[in-house]
Amino acid sequence: MTRGCLRIAFNNEQEPSHQRQSGDRGEPRVPSVALGKDTENEQKLLLLNLVKKINLSASVPRTASRLLLLAVLCLLSGCLSRPQLHTQTFAFDPPADSIWKSAAQSARVVSIRSLRVAAPFDDRSLVYRTGDFSYVEDPYAEFLVSPSESVRPPIRSWMSQSDLFQAVVEPGSALKPNTMAEITVLELYGDFRSGKRPEAVLTLRFVLLESPDGIPGKLAFQGEYSRRVLLKARNANALMVGWNEALEQILVQLGSQICRLDSAPAYSGLTKDTRD
């Protein structure tokens, strides 16, 4: 018997909690290119030549030339320090607009067997794509915990609130799961390539295994979903907002596929959804 599923959307007027900051409250800084030693030496030589010219000029007061010389000496010796940069930390928001409700109660008891993030996106630092084959890590913007532990809570929350699952259990629970989920984050980066509008990129693969008596067995479902979300700015804060939106969209599509799975239990093919 086919049973209908309904997605419930909530109006969330609260301020997003995806950003956890340490230090100042400004926008996260995209790392700038550091000056090389050769460039710094050239700048120092230019300053010294400027001081010599000022000393030779009769129109500049002696006191002013001495003060300028003192400033140059401080720069050369490193006594003038740069402002301290503060690391900002981020976390995914719980899903708000992707909760599925069903007319019938599901018998599916699920456990997240594994959740991993593929390299090179498995480090805490946020990753930006800067060229067709080049990526950089932002030393001043990172996840509060590892990326895998950051993605797990919102997905588990979505499963717990959805009628597509009767319960979500942890390993070692007295309640044995009859379904196990294996989740892989294939892409997690900000596309900041020059000449392109910045985008948040997120690709997830979900695998559901039938697990009678808590033992992984037959493949029940697998799906791969990719989203690219345009950003309002080229920085870490906008990127985190984009990732949250991408995750919401992916969970909506995943819920639709699982709902169809309940109507056609024999289905076990690969679902690949890559809509932007």
Kinemage of the C-alpha trace (Angstrom):
@kinemage 1
@onewidth
@group {chain A} dominant
@subgroup {mainchain}
@vectorlist {calphas} color= white
{ca met a 1} P 0.000 0.000 0.000
{ca thr a 2} L 1.399 3.395 -0.949
{ca arg a 3} L 1.561 5.856 1.870
{ca gly a 4} L 1.936 9.551 1.473
{ca cys a 5} L 4.685 11.693 2.914
{ca leu a 6} L 4.491 15.364 3.713
{ca arg a 7} L 7.378 17.756 4.247
{ca ile a 8} L 6.825 20.236 7.063
{ca ala a 9} L 8.479 23.658 6.770
{ca phe a 10} L 8.953 25.934 9.753
{ca asn a 11} L 9.471 29.688 9.696
{ca asn a 12} L 12.617 30.205 11.663
{ca glu a 13} L 12.958 33.854 12.660
{ca gln a 14} L 15.829 33.278 15.052
{ca glu a 15} L 19.247 34.455 14.121
{ca pro a 16} L 21.384 31.643 12.615
{ca ser a 17} L 23.711 29.952 15.068
{ca his a 18} L 26.169 28.537 12.551
{ca gln a 19} L 28.977 30.896 13.542
{ca arg a 20} L 30.899 30.521 16.776
{ca gln a 21} L 33.534 33.226 17.073
{ca ser a 22} L 36.601 33.563 19.220
{ca gly a 23} L 38.111 37.015 19.408
{ca asp a 24} L 36.639 39.872 17.418
{ca arg a 25} L 33.098 39.931 15.982
{ca gly a 26} L 33.885 40.999 12.437
{ca glu a 27} L 33.472 38.925 9.312
{ca pro a 28} L 35.814 35.949 8.923
{ca arg a 29} L 38.943 36.874 7.051
{ca val a 30} L 39.830 35.176 3.803
{ca pro a 31} L 43.595 34.665 4.046
{ca ser a 32} L 45.594 37.191 2.075
{ca val a 33} L 48.785 36.431 0.197
{ca ala a 34} L 51.816 36.971 2.423
{ca leu a 35} L 54.728 39.060 1.205
{ca gly a 36} L 57.809 37.091 0.326
{ca lys a 37} L 61.220 37.920 1.776
{ca asp a 38} L 62.421 39.449 -1.500
{ca thr a 39} L 59.458 41.835 -1.605
{ca glu a 40} L 59.966 42.839 2.035
{ca asn a 41} L 63.655 43.523 1.411
{ca glu a 42} L 62.801 45.693 -1.592
{ca gln a 43} L 60.392 47.732 0.528
{ca lys a 44} L 63.030 48.196 3.219
{ca leu a 45} L 65.561 49.424 0.645
{ca leu a 46} L 63.021 51.900 -0.700
{ca leu a 47} L 62.452 53.258 2.821
{ca leu a 48} L 66.184 53.644 3.424
{ca asn a 49} L 66.651 55.461 0.113
{ca leu a 50} L 63.747 57.754 1.035
{ca val a 51} L 65.380 58.584 4.347
{ca lys a 52} L 68.668 59.397 2.607
{ca lys a 53} L 66.920 61.754 0.202
{ca ile a 54} L 65.117 63.504 3.046
{ca asn a 55} L 68.384 63.917 4.993
{ca leu a 56} L 69.970 65.488 1.933
{ca ser a 57} L 67.068 67.888 1.447
{ca ala a 58} L 67.488 71.221 3.165
{ca ser a 59} L 63.733 71.851 3.180
{ca val a 60} L 63.016 69.040 5.677
{ca pro a 61} L 63.574 69.902 9.349
{ca arg a 62} L 66.227 67.835 11.103
{ca thr a 63} L 63.747 66.700 13.785
{ca ala a 64} L 61.334 65.296 11.199
{ca ser a 65} L 64.078 63.368 9.399
{ca arg a 66} L 65.240 61.847 12.699
{ca leu a 67} L 61.694 60.707 13.542
{ca leu a 68} L 61.344 59.111 10.114
{ca leu a 69} L 64.669 57.355 10.522
{ca leu a 70} L 63.543 56.004 13.906
{ca ala a 71} L 60.344 54.635 12.345
{ca val a 72} L 62.318 52.891 9.595
{ca leu a 73} L 64.678 51.341 12.155
{ca cys a 74} L 61.654 50.027 14.068
{ca leu a 75} L 60.286 48.424 10.903
{ca leu a 76} L 63.649 46.834 10.120
{ca ser a 77} L 64.055 45.450 13.637
{ca gly a 78} L 60.441 44.193 13.877
{ca cys a 79} L 59.409 46.334 16.866
{ca leu a 80} L 56.186 47.323 15.067
{ca ser a 81} L 53.908 44.282 15.132
{ca arg a 82} L 50.906 43.580 12.932
{ca pro a 83} L 47.387 43.387 14.451
{ca gln a 84} L 46.601 39.952 15.861
{ca leu a 85} L 44.203 37.874 13.737
{ca his a 86} L 41.569 35.819 15.562
{ca thr a 87} L 40.391 32.400 14.435
{ca gln a 88} L 36.644 32.078 13.911
{ca thr a 89} L 34.852 28.756 14.267
{ca phe a 90} L 31.695 27.459 12.604
{ca ala a 91} L 29.132 24.665 12.897
{ca phe a 92} L 26.179 23.485 10.821
{ca asp a 93} L 22.687 24.588 11.902
{ca pro a 94} L 20.000 21.981 12.652
{ca pro a 95} L 17.684 21.557 9.631
{ca ala a 96} L 14.463 23.574 9.812
{ca asp a 97} L 12.706 23.182 6.441
{ca ser a 98} L 13.368 19.549 5.527
{ca ile a 99} L 11.327 17.521 8.057
{ca trp a 100} L 9.178 14.806 6.487
{ca lys a 101} L 5.854 13.702 8.000
{ca ser a 102} L 4.103 10.490 6.990
{ca ala a 103} L 0.524 9.235 7.349
{ca ala a 104} L 1.804 5.874 8.613
{ca gln a 105} L 4.433 5.168 11.260
{ca ser a 106} L 7.711 3.833 9.892
{ca ala a 107} L 9.178 0.665 11.356
{ca arg a 108} L 12.682 1.721 10.373
{ca val a 109} L 15.086 1.936 13.345
{ca val a 110} L 18.268 3.476 12.007
{ca ser a 111} L 21.810 3.840 13.267
{ca ile a 112} L 24.513 5.943 11.596
{ca arg a 113} L 27.159 3.252 11.121
{ca ser a 114} L 29.748 5.627 9.673
{ca leu a 115} L 30.101 9.227 8.554
{ca arg a 116} L 33.328 10.266 6.935
{ca val a 117} L 34.597 13.261 4.975
{ca ala a 118} L 36.794 12.635 1.953
{ca ala a 119} L 40.207 14.261 1.645
{ca pro a 120} L 41.194 17.051 1.179
{ca phe a 121} L 38.083 18.369 2.948
{ca asp a 122} L 38.533 16.369 6.186
{ca asp a 123} L 40.552 19.008 8.063
{ca arg a 124} L 38.946 21.538 10.428
{ca ser a 125} L 40.087 24.513 8.334
{ca leu a 126} L 37.602 25.694 5.707
{ca val a 127} L 38.708 24.881 2.157
{ca tyr a 128} L 38.474 27.277 -0.806
{ca arg a 129} L 38.896 26.349 -4.444
{ca thr a 130} L 41.087 28.988 -6.083
{ca gly a 131} L 41.784 27.366 -9.464
{ca asp a 132} L 40.815 24.429 -11.644
{ca phe a 133} L 43.282 22.219 -9.780
{ca ser a 134} L 44.179 24.286 -6.694
{ca tyr a 135} L 42.676 24.507 -3.210
{ca val a 136} L 43.728 26.455 -0.098
{ca glu a 137} L 42.872 26.191 3.587
{ca asp a 138} L 41.804 29.260 5.578
{ca pro a 139} L 44.001 29.441 8.716
{ca tyr a 140} L 41.572 31.873 10.356
{ca ala a 141} L 38.256 30.017 9.748
{ca glu a 142} L 37.596 26.466 10.874
{ca phe a 143} L 34.911 24.077 12.113
{ca leu a 144} L 34.322 23.930 15.851
{ca val a 145} L 34.958 20.175 15.651
{ca ser a 146} L 36.077 17.933 12.801
{ca pro a 147} L 33.970 18.199 9.623
{ca ser a 148} L 32.537 14.696 10.132
{ca glu a 149} L 31.452 15.535 13.685
{ca ser a 150} L 30.067 18.851 12.469
{ca val a 151} L 27.862 17.264 9.781
{ca arg a 152} L 26.604 14.395 11.967
{ca pro a 153} L 24.345 16.358 14.435
{ca pro a 154} L 22.113 18.070 11.814
{ca ile a 155} L 21.649 14.811 9.876
{ca arg a 156} L 20.870 12.879 13.045
{ca ser a 157} L 18.437 15.622 14.116
{ca trp a 158} L 16.708 15.404 10.724
{ca met a 159} L 16.361 11.623 11.082
{ca ser a 160} L 15.015 11.929 14.638
{ca gln a 161} L 12.340 14.488 13.734
{ca ser a 162} L 11.253 12.779 10.518
{ca asp a 163} L 8.470 10.175 10.378
{ca leu a 164} L 10.591 8.304 7.842
{ca phe a 165} L 12.342 6.702 10.820
{ca gln a 166} L 10.794 5.239 13.952
{ca ala a 167} L 13.916 5.882 15.976
{ca val a 168} L 17.585 6.796 15.676
{ca val a 169} L 19.868 4.805 17.952
{ca glu a 170} L 23.522 5.005 18.873
{ca pro a 171} L 25.950 2.067 18.716
{ca gly a 172} L 25.594 -0.097 21.809
{ca ser a 173} L 21.943 0.851 22.390
{ca ala a 174} L 19.624 -1.807 23.841
{ca leu a 175} L 17.294 -1.104 20.904
{ca lys a 176} L 18.786 -2.885 17.904
{ca pro a 177} L 18.650 -1.068 14.553
{ca asn a 178} L 17.107 -2.785 11.532
{ca thr a 179} L 18.681 -0.218 9.171
{ca met a 180} L 22.206 1.188 9.102
{ca ala a 181} L 23.283 4.370 7.342
{ca glu a 182} L 26.685 4.980 5.831
{ca ile a 183} L 27.266 8.630 4.877
{ca thr a 184} L 30.195 10.089 2.948
{ca val a 185} L 30.884 13.783 2.338
{ca leu a 186} L 32.531 13.797 -1.087
{ca glu a 187} L 32.865 17.586 -1.530
{ca leu a 188} L 32.872 20.395 1.037
{ca tyr a 189} L 34.451 23.631 -0.162
{ca gly a 190} L 33.891 27.213 -1.242
{ca asp a 191} L 34.357 27.805 -4.955
{ca phe a 192} L 36.256 31.114 -4.933
{ca arg a 193} L 37.844 30.880 -8.370
{ca ser a 194} L 38.636 34.197 -10.020
{ca gly a 195} L 36.111 35.356 -12.588
{ca lys a 196} L 33.312 33.222 -11.120
{ca arg a 197} L 30.568 34.067 -8.638
{ca pro a 198} L 31.398 32.442 -5.280
{ca glu a 199} L 29.515 29.233 -4.483
{ca ala a 200} L 29.164 26.794 -1.596
{ca val a 201} L 29.692 23.226 -2.833
{ca leu a 202} L 28.409 20.188 -0.926
{ca thr a 203} L 28.152 16.589 -2.174
{ca leu a 204} L 26.914 13.723 0.016
{ca arg a 205} L 26.446 9.994 -0.557
{ca phe a 206} L 23.903 8.077 1.533
{ca val a 207} L 23.785 4.277 1.788
{ca leu a 208} L 21.066 2.401 3.716
{ca leu a 209} L 21.678 -1.238 4.621
{ca glu a 210} L 19.106 -3.711 5.886
{ca ser a 211} L 20.379 -4.802 9.286
{ca pro a 212} L 18.324 -7.582 10.869
{ca asp a 213} L 19.404 -8.079 14.486
{ca gly a 214} L 21.775 -5.127 14.134
{ca ile a 215} L 24.034 -6.841 11.585
{ca pro a 216} L 24.665 -4.998 8.280
{ca gly a 217} L 23.304 -6.948 5.339
{ca lys a 218} L 21.546 -6.300 2.033
{ca leu a 219} L 21.744 -2.931 0.291
{ca ala a 220} L 18.391 -1.148 0.596
{ca phe a 221} L 19.184 2.247 -0.932
{ca gln a 222} L 22.021 4.446 -2.104
{ca gly a 223} L 21.936 7.985 -3.394
{ca glu a 224} L 24.416 10.727 -4.285
{ca tyr a 225} L 23.391 14.380 -4.048
{ca ser a 226} L 25.329 17.514 -5.012
{ca arg a 227} L 24.384 21.150 -4.544
{ca arg a 228} L 26.053 24.433 -5.495
{ca val a 229} L 24.625 27.519 -3.760
{ca leu a 230} L 25.494 31.068 -4.856
{ca leu a 231} L 26.960 33.203 -2.068
{ca lys a 232} L 26.294 36.849 -1.237
{ca ala a 233} L 29.953 37.445 -0.379
{ca arg a 234} L 33.337 35.797 -0.849
{ca asn a 235} L 34.068 34.980 2.805
{ca ala a 236} L 33.767 32.229 5.402
{ca asn a 237} L 30.540 33.477 6.983
{ca ala a 238} L 28.691 33.525 3.644
{ca leu a 239} L 30.134 30.105 2.834
{ca met a 240} L 28.716 28.588 6.024
{ca val a 241} L 25.286 30.042 5.217
{ca gly a 242} L 25.525 28.462 1.758
{ca trp a 243} L 26.510 25.062 3.163
{ca asn a 244} L 23.511 25.102 5.505
{ca glu a 245} L 21.204 25.857 2.568
{ca ala a 246} L 22.815 23.102 0.473
{ca leu a 247} L 22.363 20.560 3.284
{ca glu a 248} L 18.691 21.543 3.634
{ca gln a 249} L 18.132 20.978 -0.096
{ca ile a 250} L 19.896 17.612 -0.021
{ca leu a 251} L 17.853 16.363 2.958
{ca val a 252} L 14.616 17.407 1.225
{ca gln a 253} L 15.575 15.327 -1.820
{ca leu a 254} L 16.761 12.421 0.323
{ca gly a 255} L 13.462 12.399 2.230
{ca ser a 256} L 11.558 12.255 -1.058
{ca gln a 257} L 13.633 9.276 -2.222
{ca ile a 258} L 13.212 7.367 1.053
{ca cys a 259} L 9.466 8.015 0.937
{ca arg a 260} L 9.399 6.418 -2.520
{ca leu a 261} L 11.525 3.569 -1.197
{ca asp a 262} L 8.808 2.787 1.355
{ca ser a 263} L 6.313 2.573 -1.501
{ca ala a 264} L 8.599 0.291 -3.539
{ca pro a 265} L 10.718 -1.784 -1.117
{ca ala a 266} L 12.358 -3.735 -3.929
{ca tyr a 267} L 14.168 -0.618 -5.176
{ca ser a 268} L 17.941 -0.711 -4.582
{ca gly a 269} L 19.429 1.258 -7.464
{ca leu a 270} L 21.763 4.245 -7.248
{ca thr a 271} L 20.005 7.606 -7.148
{ca lys a 272} L 22.256 10.418 -8.323
{ca asp a 273} L 20.916 13.945 -8.016
{ca thr a 274} L 23.256 16.805 -8.955
{ca arg a 275} L 20.904 19.741 -9.405
{ca asp a 276} L 22.474 23.150 -8.716
